[in-house]
């Protein structure tokens, strides 16, 4: 059984997930399979957050813990990255360089919506 060291890097997580998949017989699943499974986990996260926030949920449905659903999402994210040979840490750092060049401003109202409001 693979083990994950204390204070792992993203690369450590990716290696761990690859080892888990080999051990559990999931290495034949495609990137498409993993994306579909990731989508299901994201839905489970939404339901867990709804429950945690006190919103109505179907009590007969399975409601997981936010932390467990986030962990499942990380596992699938690593699995997808592994199938494409993406180093998540490097990808994250590269994307942040681009994000730091972006500028964030408040959205302005659409002029046509303003004109309709002014005429009422």
C-alpha positions as CSV (number, residue, x, y, z in Angstrom):
1,X,0.0,0.0,0.0
2,X,1.4,3.4,-1.0
3,X,2.1,5.9,1.7
4,X,2.0,9.7,1.6
5,X,4.8,11.5,3.5
6,X,4.0,14.3,5.9
7,X,3.9,17.8,4.3
8,X,3.7,16.5,0.7
9,X,4.2,18.6,-2.4
10,X,1.7,18.5,-5.3
11,X,4.2,16.2,-7.1
12,X,4.0,13.9,-4.1
13,X,0.2,13.8,-4.3
14,X,0.4,13.0,-8.0
15,X,2.9,10.2,-7.5
16,X,0.7,8.8,-4.6
17,X,-2.4,8.9,-6.7
18,X,-0.6,7.1,-9.6
19,X,0.5,4.4,-7.1
20,X,-3.0,4.1,-5.6
21,X,-4.5,3.7,-9.1
22,X,-2.1,0.9,-10.0
23,X,-2.8,-0.9,-6.7
24,X,-6.6,-0.5,-7.1
25,X,-6.7,-1.4,-10.8
26,X,-7.9,2.1,-11.9
27,X,-4.9,2.9,-14.2
28,X,-6.9,1.8,-17.3
29,X,-9.5,4.5,-16.8
30,X,-9.3,7.2,-19.4
31,X,-9.0,11.0,-18.9
32,X,-12.7,11.2,-20.0
33,X,-13.6,8.6,-17.3
34,X,-11.8,10.6,-14.7
35,X,-13.4,13.9,-15.8
36,X,-16.9,12.4,-15.5
37,X,-16.0,11.0,-12.0
38,X,-14.6,14.5,-11.1
39,X,-17.9,16.0,-12.1
40,X,-19.8,13.7,-9.8
41,X,-17.5,14.6,-7.0
42,X,-18.0,18.3,-7.6
43,X,-21.7,17.7,-7.3
44,X,-21.2,15.9,-4.0
45,X,-19.1,18.8,-2.8
46,X,-22.0,21.2,-3.7
47,X,-24.4,19.0,-1.7
48,X,-22.0,18.9,1.3
49,X,-21.6,22.7,1.2
50,X,-25.4,23.2,1.0
51,X,-25.8,20.9,4.0
52,X,-23.0,22.7,5.9
53,X,-24.6,26.1,5.1
54,X,-28.0,24.9,6.4
55,X,-29.7,24.9,3.0
56,X,-32.4,22.4,2.3
57,X,-31.2,19.0,1.1
58,X,-32.9,15.6,0.4
59,X,-32.4,13.8,3.7
60,X,-32.6,10.4,1.9
61,X,-29.6,11.3,-0.3
62,X,-26.0,10.6,0.7
63,X,-24.4,13.8,2.0
64,X,-20.7,13.7,2.5
65,X,-18.4,15.9,4.5
66,X,-16.9,18.9,2.8
67,X,-13.3,17.8,3.6
68,X,-13.9,14.3,2.2
69,X,-15.4,15.7,-1.0
70,X,-12.5,18.1,-1.5
71,X,-10.1,15.2,-1.0
72,X,-11.9,13.2,-3.6
73,X,-11.7,16.1,-6.0
74,X,-7.9,16.5,-5.4
75,X,-7.5,12.7,-6.1
76,X,-9.3,13.0,-9.5
77,X,-7.5,16.2,-10.4
78,X,-4.2,14.5,-9.8
79,X,-5.3,11.5,-11.8
80,X,-6.3,13.7,-14.8
81,X,-3.1,15.6,-14.6
82,X,-1.2,12.3,-14.6
83,X,-2.9,11.1,-17.7
84,X,-1.8,14.3,-19.6
85,X,1.7,14.4,-18.0
86,X,0.9,17.7,-16.3
87,X,3.0,18.7,-13.4
88,X,0.4,20.5,-11.3
89,X,2.8,22.5,-9.3
90,X,4.5,23.9,-12.4
91,X,1.2,24.5,-14.1
92,X,-0.1,26.3,-11.0
93,X,3.0,28.6,-10.9
94,X,2.8,29.3,-14.6
95,X,-0.9,30.1,-14.4
96,X,-0.3,32.4,-11.4
97,X,2.2,34.4,-13.5
98,X,-0.5,35.0,-16.0
99,X,-3.1,35.8,-13.3
100,X,-0.8,38.4,-11.7
101,X,-0.9,40.3,-15.0
102,X,-4.7,40.5,-15.0
103,X,-6.7,43.4,-13.5
104,X,-9.9,42.9,-11.6
105,X,-12.6,45.6,-11.6
106,X,-16.2,45.7,-10.5
107,X,-18.7,44.9,-13.2
108,X,-20.5,47.9,-14.6
109,X,-24.2,47.9,-15.4
110,X,-25.1,47.4,-19.0
111,X,-26.1,50.8,-20.5
112,X,-29.3,49.4,-22.0
113,X,-30.4,48.1,-18.6
114,X,-29.7,51.6,-17.2
115,X,-31.8,53.2,-19.9
116,X,-34.8,50.9,-19.1
117,X,-34.5,51.7,-15.4
118,X,-34.3,55.4,-16.1
119,X,-37.5,55.4,-18.2
120,X,-39.6,53.6,-15.5
